Amino acid sequence: MRQVVAYLVAILTGCAIGFGSAVAMAGLWPGSSALAFGDVNVNDWRSDFAIGSEAADPYTRARVARHGLLALARSEAVYFTRATDDDGQPLREACIYRLSGGTMPAGWWSVTLYDARSMLPNNKDGALSIDAGRAGGGEWEAIISPEKPAGTAHWISSRKAGTFDLTLRLYMPDPAVLEAPANSLIPPRIERQSCTDRART
Amino acid sequence: MRRWVGPLAALLGCAVAVHLAVLHFAPGFIMGRAMDALAARGVALHRFTAPQRINPQTQSVVRSSPDLYYALCRFDLANPEARVEVHMGGWPNYQSLSFFDARTDNFATLRGIGKDVTVALLPPGSRAGAGEIVSPTTKGVVLVRRLAPDEQRFAAATRAGMHDSCSLE
């Protein structure tokens, strides 16, 4: 009888471990970090170029299904995500950030803010992203904050975003980005300017 | 000590089996739920549905871009004789026609900047000729993306979308 109970406990425990580990490792847990993973890392902007393709490993496939459904394969678009500022601190609604960059090696690009559920934050500010058209050629900058700052040409609203991340889309990426991303892409910088809770300013 | 070998082996075996099963079935399960959600929001089978501009109130798929026009068509090629004729009307800026199977793979993408694109989608196992694409699974979704980062261009993209079609033949 004790042996039967031991097997039963072992099977239930094994199933729980298998389920929990798969859910955790594939980023399927509710509220888990979104796409801040992958084997491509350029200044903490991370991507997995196997997204959308049959070559994607099971973990990538599951994670993308959860956080990036209907993403295009890399020949058409690549997606970089970053969840921390230049000091390595998590991006938070309580802080104001200066997002800046230059020309991107792609036919079109955008940077969009998503909350921890991989959804656009539930506000009606109409300021969810910046893209190549609005940024214009050359150097550009945008302010990320919960309230629109005065005198800012480009604003991305973090109102109701909580802890968030940014996704950089590069559509029609230059071949060099796919071959050697660290050498061909200078991704946007994210400078934390201030926070409402002083401890992390 | 020996009496624990069997239960430990069972624990390990179950853990590995369930781990792999979750990874294997998760994409299809999530895609299925997403397709159900899209159907509930009015995305039709074998027809492109005129989309609303993406914003926090209208979003239904994770990480949608507010700068793009997305038109979706769900397909079902359960009948081996079936084919879905897909046409994407012209658009002067970036636009693409992409195909996703039931496992979330993006198995084909056709770019169509400034031109129309027409293609036929065939059931799994079919032999593809010119202008034809074979779907790896019977069910999936076709997606038109158009660059439309403001209200004016989204309205223009919607007018261009009137020339899109996705029909079961």
Interface residues (C-beta under 8 A of the other chain):
Chain A: Q3 A6 Y7 V9 A10 I11 T13 G14 C15 I17 G18 F19 S21 A22 V23 A26 L28 A34 L35 G52 S53 E54 A56 P58 Y59 R61 A62 V64 A65 R66 H67 G68 L69 L70 A71 L72 A73 S75 E76 Y79 G107 W108 S110 T112 Y114 R117 S118 M119 L120 P121 N122 N123 K124 G126 L128 S129 D131 G133 R134 T167 R169 Y171 M172
Chain B: R3 W4 G6 P7 L8 A10 L11 L12 G13 C14 A15 V16 A17 V18 H19 L20 A21 V22 L23 H24 A26 P27 I30 M31 A34 I54 N55 P56 Q57 Q59 V61 V62 R63 S64 S65 P66 D67 Y94 S96 S98 F100 R103 T104 D105 N106 F107 T109 R111 V141 L143 L147 P149
